[in-house]
């Protein structure tokens, strides 16, 4: 395995982007969507980044990169159009043991950004290890087209029921079997797609009674 995939909780954590162009704009949107506290170092900004700064969504330092901007950062993205500056950012981040993504140069990076399908709480990330970004996008489109209907609602319901299920049954294997039945139970999945609240409740109670509590 060339990379170890992880999903990072960046809420309220400081992240840095070096660069103010279109690539930096794209990266900024993703980090903001994840709840990061975003700092950006660049002499100039795209109009969209300037708007985010004006709204207070990002803190902008109109300057060239210096290692001091890495202070208290959890991760950094080098997204300038200058490969030498990007390498400087990567080197400084490595010295501080901060994960760094280098746009268009995976060999200099300590993490790479996958193609993302976001149906939170379901998030699917696809990567070709930086070798074929276009193929990652092709795979993303293929996977997205084959996701089950009602997937997001099903997972959210499972999260809401998790504490109840854990409290009702201490047998791990029985709980695993219950969740397998839960996600494969066609009447429940159909009710979720149609947003029939009463039917959803009835199917959940049937599953708990017949797939969790019954001997």
Secondary structure, 3 states (H helix, E strand, C coil): CCCCCCCCCCCCCEEEEECCCHHHHHHHHHHHHCCCEEEEECCCCCHHHHHHHHCCCEEEECCCCCHHHHCCCCEEEECCCCHHHHHHHHHHHHHCCCEEEECCCHHHCCCCCCEEEEECCEEEEECCCCCCHHHHHHHHHHHHHCCCCCHHHHHHHHHHHHHHHHHHCCCHHHHHHHHHHHHHCHHHHHHHHHCCHHHHHHHHHHHHHHHHHCC
